[in-house]
Amino acid sequence: MRSPYTLDNPPPDEPPSEVLVPSLWRVQARWWKRHTPALDQRGAKHPVCGHCGQSWPCHSWACWDGQLGQAVGGPTPPRALPEPGPSTPVRPLGTVVAAAKS
């Protein structure tokens, strides 16, 4: 989940009231800000991260942004596991183990 924050509107240092773990928010916001382009890179066509030097948005920034998004957007609903169908046969465990030993 993406966060609502942008380079022009970064996350606040102090967590919003709905954040369940304020100390974690502070760490996430700090690292989000570290993994943004350097000031001289902000207008570049292909900016790089000012912290890790990767093409921006770098992987770390995307991770921190997602965590901030979950913190302000609520928990992600659990995904349902697919029901076994004709393409996914279900066999007893002993059958699979016996087949592997032979």
Salt bridges, closest charged atoms under 4 A:
ASP13 OD1 - LYS33 NZ 2.46
GLU14 OE1 - ARG26 NH2 2.96
ASP65 OD2 - ARG2 NE 2.61
